[in-house]
Amino acid sequence: MALALCAVMVPSGLTAGPLRVVAAYPYIGDLVERLGGSDVKVFTLARGDYNPHVIIPRPSFIARLREADLLIINGAQLEIGWMPPLLRQASNPAIQTGEPGFLDLSRSVTLIDIPTSVSREHGDVHPEGNPHFYLDPGNVLPLARAITERLAQIDAPNASAYKKRFAEFSASWEARLAGWGEKMAPLRGQRVVEYHRVFDCFLRSYGLQIAGTVEPLPGIPPTSRHLDQLESALHAAPARLILQDVYNPDDASRLLSEKLRMKWVVLPHDVGAVKEADSIFTLFDVLVRRVSE
């Protein structure tokens, strides 16, 4: 989508004051604020309750990117449909791919669900793997470490402060991991259904099995035929839950739930997706509680 340039060109580069960081998604913004403290000023582009694959660009995004010292994206092509034109129009050489001011978090973890072939007949697949890797709680510390290292690289005078905050965050995260693991342990091996495969990384991290998806293929709305087939499969091999995200229609999940008398729950996929998930910590609190209760 072409956007009109609505701001005066501002030369990029570090200036006095907090480091100007643009985060693609709320979970990234929350991590940067925790690790950067008063040494950073963060602007987050997407809202947590939006479909992360389809973000509508705004002229204000261009202005923020033009002024940024650092852009942090999720990567794994999650932003492929909306970020490239913004970067072109921002014309900020400091935050282009390959520059210190550009950080792709997907490079910091091992991705799952990498397709053996990519074709439209397989739906809206991601060639590099599942882009929702940040929903594996075990991946959060590597992401936080990558952010810390990049902040320290760009803003060397404050490197020790960034590293101190990472150590504090790491200790808090490890403590919460133990609690979440204890609550999820009884569910290991149980089967669940997803609407869209947004929660694969979360489920696999706790040993839950994916019994099927309400979508016949990624990004393809459910058909009556597919729902009938899924219903038959679940009659033969029942599942514990149907997991619904906040941004896709829920009518098919509700219908399947009623027919099978199987509980369905809405899960947040990002900070801000539901009211209770207002931080990276409470995001996982909500995920664990809603799946385990």
N, C-alpha and C positions, 0 to 999 in steps of 0.2 A: 504494500500500500504506500503510495507516494505521500509524503508529508511536506507541508510548506515549512521552510526555514523561518523561524519566528524570533530568533535571538541574534544578538550581535556576536560576531566571531570573537571568542576569547582564547588566547594562546594557552595551550595546555602546559603542564609542568608544575612542580611542587611550589607552593607558596607558603608564607607564614600561616600558622594556624593548623587546625586538625586536617588530617589526610582525608581527601574527598573520595569516598568509596561508593560505587553504584553496585547494588546487588540485584540479580535477576529475580530472585524469589524471596519470600519472607524468611524461610529457614536460614538462608544465607545471611540476610540482613541481621537476624537475631544473633547468629554466631559472631559476625563482625563486631556488633555492638558490645558483646560480652568480652571479646578478645582485644578489641581496640580501645574500649573505655573512652575517656575524654580526648584521646589522641586521634580519633576518627570522627567524621561526620558521614552518616550513612543515608543513602536514598535507595529505597526498594522500588523496583518497577512494577512487578506483578502483585496482585492481591491473592491472599491465601485461599479464598473460596472460588477462584476462577479455575477454569480448565487450564492447566499449565502448558498444554500444547498449543493453545489458541489465545494469545494475548493481543489485545487491540492496541497498536502503538498510538502514542499521543505526542503532540509537539513538545510537551514538557520533558518527555524522555530524551529528546535530542539535546535539549539545553543541558540536562544533567550529565549526559554522556560527554558533551563537549567540554565540560568543566572538570571531569573526573580525573583523579590521579590513578585510580584502580577500578577496573570492572571485574566482577566475579560472577561467572555463570555456572549453572549446573553442568552443562555439557551433555555428551551422549546424544546430541542432536535434539534435545528437548526444546531449545530455543530456535531451531532451524527455520521455523515459519515466520518469525517476527523480529529476531535480533539483527540479522545481517543488514537489512535496509536502514535500521537505526544507526548502526555503526558507520555505514557509508555516508549518511547525511550529517552525522556529528563531526566527521573529519578531524578526529582527535588521534594523532599518530601514537600517542602514549598508550592507548588502550586497544590497539590492534593485535590480532593473533600473533604470538611469538614475542611480543614486547613484555617487559616486566610488569606493566600496568594491566595485563590481561591474564586472568587466572581461570582455567577450566577445571572444576573440581572433579570431573569424571576421571581425570588422569591420575587421581590420588588413590583410587580403589580398583578392585577387580570386579568387572561387570559380569552379570549373569544373563541368561536368555539371549545369547548372541545367535542370530539366525544363521543357518547354513546357506540360505539363499534369500535374496531380497526381490520381492515381486509384489505388485499391487493385488495379485490374486490371494496373497497371504494377509491382506489387510494393511493397516497403518503400522508397519513394523519399523523398529529402530535398528539400523544396520550395525551400530556399535554395541548394542545390548540394551538391557532394561535401564531407562534413565532415572528410575525412582530408587536408585541405590542408597540414597540418604535415609530411606525408611528402614534400613538395616541398622539397628542401634550400634552394632559393632563397627560400622563405617564412620560414625560421627567423629570419633577422635582423630582418625586419619584426615578427615576433612578440616577439622579445627587446626590440626598441625600444619596443613598446607596453607591455610589462611594466615596463621601466625608467622610462618616463615616468609610469606610474601610481604606481609606488613612490615616485618623487620628488615627485609631487603630494601624496600622502597623508602622506608623511614628509619634509617639506621640509628639516628640519635635516640629513638625511643624503643630500640630492639629489646632491651632488658625488661621494659615494662610489658611489652607484648608477651614475652616468654614467661614472665611471672603470672600473667593472667591465664595463659594456657595451662600452666601447672595447677592453678586453682580450679580452672574449669575441668581439667582431667580428673582431679581427685573427686570432685562432685559427680562427674559423669560415671566414674567407676562405681561409686556408691549406689547410684540409681540403677545401674545395670544389674547389680546383684539383686535388688528388690524386684525389678521387672522379670528377671530370670526365674526367681522363685515363684512368682505368680503364674508365669506361663508354662512352667515345667509340667504340670498335670495335663496339658493339652498336646504334648508332643505325640505325633503320629495321627492326630485327629484330622478329619477331612473338612474342608470348607470350600464354598463357591464364591468367586469374585464376579462383580459385574465386568470390570475392566482390570487388566493385570497390573494395577498400580501398586498392590500390596505384596507382590511376590517376594520382595527382598525381606520385608518384615516377617512374613509367614515362614520363609525358609530359615531365617535366623533362629526361630524357635521350634523348628522341626514339624510344622504343620504341613499337611498335604493339600494340594490344590485339586479339587475334584472336578472342576470345570469352570467355565465362564458363561455369564448370561449373554455376552456378546458372542456371536459365532466366530468372529475374527476381530482383532484389535481395531477399534474405531468404527466397526460396522454394527449398526443397530440390530437388536435381536429380531429374528423372524419367528413366526408361529411354528414352522417346521423345526427350527433349532431348539426352541423352548420345549416342544414335545419330546424331542430326543433327549434333552437334558433332564426333563422330568422322569422319563423312563429309566435313564441311567441312575438317577438318584433314588428311585424306588428300589432298584436292585442293590445299590451300594450307598446307603444314606450318608449325609454329611451333617456336621454340627451347625453350621451357620451359612447364611448368604451375606456377603460383605458388599456394601454399596458405598461408592464415593459420593461426594457432595455435589458434583457438577454434572453428572450424567442423569438422564431421566430414571426414576425409580419404579415406574409402573410395572415393568416386567419382573423386577425383583420381588415386588409386593405380590404379584399374581402367583409367582412360583412359590413364595413363602406360604400363601394361603392354601394352595393345592397340596403342598407337601407337609403342611403344618410344621414348618421349619422356621426357626427364628431368623430374622434378618436385622442387621445393624448398619448404621451409617458411620463410616470412619473418616477422620480427617487425613488429608494427604500432605498438608503443609501447616505451618504456623498460621493461625487465623482462619483456617478452613471451617472451624466451629469455634464458638465463643470461648469454651474452656481451654482450647489449645492455643494459648497466647504466648508461648515460648517454646524453644526446642525441647525443654524438659517436660512441660505439660502436654506437648504434642504426643510424646510417648506414654505419658501417664494415661491419656485418653485412649490411645490405641490399645494398650494393655488392659485397661479396665473394661472397655466395651467388648473385647474379644473374650476375655476370661470370665466375666461375670455370668 
